[in-house]
């Protein structure tokens, strides 16, 4: 893979030192047990205009809080380019999103997360706090525990399991695919 060529990683707050930024985010009301990264892949950067309103709605409803966000694009030759969301066409829906975004993803983080990105495609790479799970996390902490992880289950595995379940129960699996 060709090198990652990100622009400088500006922050939308006055602290220029990344270490200070990380301490400020950690010291805020962020539940660090609920932070994850997501990559939403689209055919090209222009396609992001379809995704960003849904993302803005998730923030507005307090389901998530965006901690960092970049757009990435991989050329047909495999060269990765990073575009800050303020500079990407179609990202205007996020300009009104409340909060400080930036400073958590390093160049290495971006390169690693972008490895599965197919040549000729683009994506939004996000670091989010899953605020929808705050009550669960708080309850776990009160019980002396904590939320320790999660993960995505590959679509083919879910589809196979649902098909097997529908065959076993006689339920029609063609009722919808969630899209």
C-alpha positions as CSV (number, residue, x, y, z in Angstrom):
1,X,0.0,0.0,0.0
2,X,1.2,3.5,-0.7
3,X,1.7,5.8,2.2
4,X,-1.1,7.7,3.8
5,X,-1.0,11.4,2.9
6,X,-3.1,13.2,5.5
7,X,-3.3,16.9,5.7
8,X,-2.4,18.4,9.1
9,X,-4.8,17.2,11.7
10,X,-6.4,20.5,12.8
11,X,-8.5,20.5,15.9
12,X,-11.6,22.6,16.5
13,X,-10.5,23.7,19.9
14,X,-7.5,25.9,21.0
15,X,-5.3,23.1,22.3
16,X,-2.7,22.3,19.7
17,X,-0.8,19.6,21.6
18,X,-2.3,16.1,20.9
19,X,-1.4,14.9,24.4
20,X,-3.3,17.8,25.9
21,X,-6.3,17.0,23.6
22,X,-6.4,13.4,24.6
23,X,-6.3,14.3,28.3
24,X,-9.1,16.8,27.8
25,X,-11.3,14.3,26.0
26,X,-10.5,11.6,28.7
27,X,-11.2,14.1,31.5
28,X,-14.5,15.1,30.0
29,X,-17.7,13.2,30.5
30,X,-16.6,10.6,28.0
31,X,-17.3,7.0,29.1
32,X,-14.1,5.4,27.7
33,X,-15.6,1.9,28.0
34,X,-18.0,3.0,25.2
35,X,-15.6,4.3,22.6
36,X,-15.2,2.5,19.3
37,X,-14.2,3.2,15.8
38,X,-16.4,2.7,12.8
39,X,-15.7,2.8,9.1
40,X,-18.6,3.6,6.7
41,X,-17.5,2.7,3.1
42,X,-19.1,4.4,0.1
43,X,-18.2,4.3,-3.6
44,X,-16.7,7.9,-3.6
45,X,-16.4,11.0,-1.5
46,X,-19.4,12.6,-3.1
47,X,-21.6,9.7,-1.8
48,X,-21.0,10.9,1.7
49,X,-23.7,13.5,1.3
50,X,-26.2,10.6,1.7
51,X,-24.6,9.3,4.9
52,X,-23.9,12.5,6.8
53,X,-27.5,13.5,7.6
54,X,-28.0,10.1,9.3
55,X,-24.8,10.6,11.2
56,X,-25.9,14.1,12.3
57,X,-29.3,12.6,13.4
58,X,-27.4,10.0,15.6
59,X,-25.5,12.9,17.3
60,X,-28.6,15.1,17.7
61,X,-30.5,12.2,19.3
62,X,-27.5,11.6,21.7
63,X,-27.1,8.0,20.5
64,X,-23.4,8.7,19.8
65,X,-20.9,11.4,20.3
66,X,-18.2,11.9,17.6
67,X,-14.7,12.2,19.1
68,X,-12.8,12.1,15.8
69,X,-13.7,11.8,12.1
70,X,-11.8,11.8,8.9
71,X,-12.7,10.9,5.3
72,X,-10.4,8.6,3.4
73,X,-10.2,7.7,-0.2
74,X,-8.1,5.0,-1.8
75,X,-7.1,5.5,-5.4
76,X,-7.3,2.7,-8.0
77,X,-3.5,2.4,-7.5
78,X,-4.0,1.9,-3.7
79,X,-2.8,5.3,-2.6
80,X,-4.6,6.5,0.6
81,X,-5.6,10.1,0.9
82,X,-7.1,11.6,4.0
83,X,-9.5,14.5,3.9
84,X,-10.7,16.3,7.0
85,X,-14.5,16.3,7.0
86,X,-14.6,20.1,6.8
87,X,-12.9,19.9,3.4
88,X,-15.0,17.0,2.0
89,X,-17.8,17.7,-0.4
90,X,-21.2,16.5,1.1
91,X,-20.2,16.7,4.7
92,X,-22.0,20.0,5.5
93,X,-24.6,18.2,7.6
94,X,-21.9,17.7,10.2
95,X,-20.8,21.3,10.4
96,X,-23.6,22.0,12.9
97,X,-22.8,19.0,15.1
98,X,-22.1,20.0,18.6
99,X,-18.7,19.1,20.1
100,X,-15.0,19.0,19.6
101,X,-13.9,16.7,16.9
102,X,-10.3,15.7,16.1
103,X,-7.0,14.8,17.5
104,X,-7.5,11.1,18.5
105,X,-6.7,9.3,15.2
106,X,-3.0,9.1,14.3
107,X,-1.7,8.5,10.8
108,X,-1.0,4.9,11.8
109,X,-4.5,4.5,13.1
110,X,-5.9,5.8,9.8
111,X,-3.7,3.6,7.7
112,X,-4.5,0.5,9.8
113,X,-8.2,1.0,9.8
114,X,-8.1,1.7,6.0
115,X,-6.4,-1.5,5.1
116,X,-9.6,-3.3,4.1
117,X,-10.8,-0.3,2.0
118,X,-11.0,-1.4,-1.6
119,X,-9.1,0.5,-4.2
120,X,-11.3,3.2,-5.8
121,X,-13.6,3.6,-2.8
122,X,-13.9,6.1,0.0
123,X,-15.0,6.0,3.7
124,X,-15.8,8.0,6.8
125,X,-13.6,6.8,9.7
126,X,-15.1,7.7,13.0
127,X,-14.2,7.4,16.7
128,X,-17.4,7.6,18.6
129,X,-18.7,7.2,22.1
130,X,-21.8,5.0,22.1
131,X,-23.9,7.1,24.3
132,X,-26.9,4.9,23.8
133,X,-25.2,2.4,26.1
134,X,-24.5,4.8,29.0
135,X,-27.2,3.4,31.3
136,X,-25.8,-0.1,30.7
137,X,-22.3,1.0,31.4
138,X,-23.3,2.9,34.6
139,X,-25.3,-0.1,35.9
140,X,-22.3,-2.4,35.2
141,X,-20.0,0.0,37.1
142,X,-22.4,0.1,40.0
143,X,-22.3,-3.7,40.1
144,X,-18.5,-3.6,40.2
145,X,-18.1,-4.5,36.5
146,X,-17.8,-2.7,33.2
147,X,-18.5,-3.0,29.5
148,X,-15.3,-4.5,28.1
149,X,-15.9,-4.9,24.4
150,X,-18.0,-5.7,21.5
151,X,-17.6,-6.4,17.9
152,X,-19.3,-6.7,14.5
153,X,-20.4,-10.1,13.3
154,X,-19.7,-10.6,9.7
155,X,-22.8,-10.3,7.5
156,X,-22.5,-13.8,5.9
157,X,-22.4,-15.3,9.4
158,X,-25.5,-13.4,10.5
159,X,-27.4,-14.3,7.3
160,X,-26.5,-18.0,7.6
161,X,-27.6,-18.0,11.3
162,X,-30.9,-16.3,10.5
163,X,-31.5,-18.6,7.6
164,X,-30.9,-21.7,9.8
165,X,-33.2,-20.3,12.5
166,X,-35.9,-19.6,10.0
167,X,-35.7,-23.1,8.5
168,X,-35.8,-24.6,12.0
169,X,-38.8,-22.5,13.1
170,X,-40.6,-22.3,9.7
171,X,-40.4,-18.4,9.6
172,X,-40.0,-16.7,6.2
173,X,-36.5,-15.1,6.2
174,X,-37.4,-12.9,3.2
175,X,-39.4,-10.5,5.4
176,X,-36.6,-7.9,5.2
177,X,-32.9,-7.5,5.3
178,X,-32.7,-4.4,7.5
179,X,-31.6,-2.1,4.6
